[in-house]
Amino acid sequence: MSSDNYKNFGKATQCSIGFLVLFIAFNTCQNLSAQVLQNLGFEDLGNYSLGTVYLVLGFTSMISSAVLKRLGYKITMVIGGMCNAIWVLSYLFPVFKQKYPDQRNLLIFSDGFIYFIVLFSAFINGVGAAILWTALGMYISDCSTEAKKGFYFSYFWTFYMSSQVVGNLVGAYVIGQDLEFFFIFMGALAVVASISFMFLQKPINVKGDLNDSQQEKQIDAQMDNKFFYNVQMTYKIMTSKRMLVFLPQLFWIGMSISYYSSMITPIIYDSFDDKTLTENDKLKKALIAMVAFGFGEMTGGLSIGQIIDRVNTKYAVLFNLLIITIMGIVTIVQIQTLDYNWLTFIMTFLWGFQDSSVNTHTMQMLGFEFENNIEPYSVYNLVEAFGVFIFQLIETYIKNQKARLIYTIIMCIAAFLMCGTTYFFDFKQQKQSSKDQPQQQKNKFPFQKLDELYIEEKSRQQTQESLKLI
């Protein structure tokens, strides 16, 4: 096993920890935003806020690669993280309005101002998210090697999505607690995480394609490129033949985010038949069930990473299809039975596992299957964001059990077909260096090993017969 494979392990870990802390803040607030704002008297403002984040993220993705080339890893991630913090802290305004009723005549506590500040901060967060994720994709890709690309992306995803475990536990605890402290605490976490990106170091070039001086020249050339040329390159990659085959999977990721963000909690809500439970009690139980979603996110990425590294990227598609099938069956059964039990936790676990597996598979393909590893991540952000936005609008019309059942069946069929198209993607030939040949031998299928043993034994027998003749 080549030591080059892990030269950037520490750098990838540092980046992953930063994202873990940052998204403890974002994911927790995302999970609670709609319910909290509704409880504070702002009805659908939480949904509008999240929709704005993803809509702006989609449009901004067209220019995110150009911004990254201008600013570099560190500044881009710091700005993106700070935009996240601004969005989290904007929720303090509706909290303050409820906490200080005698000050409601002030402009900052008026409904109009609060709607403006929350939606404007969502706009800012959408811009920040676009450049943040483009920078992240390129950074982890540059930390990775061809032999360990699955490991690095799954390693990051495990760190990143463990925020769902911590976030949902925190969310379950803070319902009914002091919301002012909650949002200040989460905002502070986002600020600290953003500042930590300033200390990221440039990954060591371990791919062997460019030496350090050549890499510097390439970066300088990229920095000199015109801004709109970078936008044009993003569009060119998005409309290329290879990317067009891959776009359905990118769009499904957005559909998946929309489903588990907006549909799983209502499905769990329908499972409660205890009339003594308050709305907050139900929300607590729903968030506890979503902890299993976080564990699914953590394990799904690791599993698909092993398949990518030990088998190949193409066969990882089949693994995703298997998980999607099981997930669909369990979700349909859960909707029909309407019981809050072990099946509820399996359902949320499978949605997390599927989301992590497909995302990890997607991110490593974007980093290794295309000539450039910047613009493909911009395309990913764009397509995913529009998937979230469009299906969040659709899901506002899904109000009862029958509608959820039909919608879930359609979604699962769509997931199978959209992720299945990736099997026909024109994958690059995986070129292994001589250093990695022992690992290749280790990872061969059983029938390949038997063939080699047979040939080896046959050769040995022929050699012995030749010696006897001599």
Protein Blocks (a to p, Z undefined) as FASTA:
>chain_A
ZZklmmmmmmmmmmmmmmmmmmmmmmmmmmmmmmmmmmnonajmmmmmmmmmmmmmmmmm
mmmmmmmmmnommlmmmmmmmmmmmmmmmmmmmmmmmmmmmlmmpmklpmklmmmmmmmm
mmmmmmmmmmmmmmmmmmmmmmpcfklmmmmmmmmmmmmmmmmmmmmmmmmmmgopafkl
mmmmmmmmmmmmmmmmmmpccdddfkopacfklmmmmmmmmmmpcfklmmmmmmmmmmpm
klmmmmmmmmmmmmmmmmmmmmmmmmmmmmpcbfkbcfklmmmmmmmmmmmmmmmmmmmm
mmmmmmmmmmmmklmmmmmmmmmmmmmmmmmmmmmnopacfklmmmmmmmmmmmmmmmmm
mmmmmmmmpmblklmmmmmmmmmmmmmmmmmmmmmmmmbfklmmmmmmmmmmmmmmmmmm
mmmpccddddddfklmmmmmmmpcfklmmmmmmmmmmmmmmmmmmmmmZZ
